[in-house]
Amino acid sequence: MQLRNGPFDVDLVFAPDGIERFGDAWERRVDVEGFPVCHPDDIIASKAAANRVKDRESLPRLRAFRDYWVAQRQRGSS
């Protein structure tokens, strides 16, 4: 489902490709300003499994973001 009302579009995905069980993804979730968000690895797995052109094109940026995000979190916890 796509919501197109506001400054940006929001995609709501109820059964994403590449994620076996909701419970597993929920355990890996991260908190972003008080909101639960899928872990970047789950987003990457879902995009890779969907295998659409736009998803494949986004994978390098998502992986780069994940690597940056992980490094920032590690730096903050040390």
Number of C-alpha atoms within 10 A of each C-alpha: 8 9 10 10 8 7 6 7 10 12 9 10 9 8 11 17 16 15 15 11 10 11 10 11 17 13 10 14 17 15 10 9 7 7 9 12 16 17 16 19 15 19 21 22 15 18 22 18 15 15 12 11 10 10 16 15 13 14 16 12 12 17 15 11 13 17 12 12 13 13 11 11 10 10 9 8 6 5
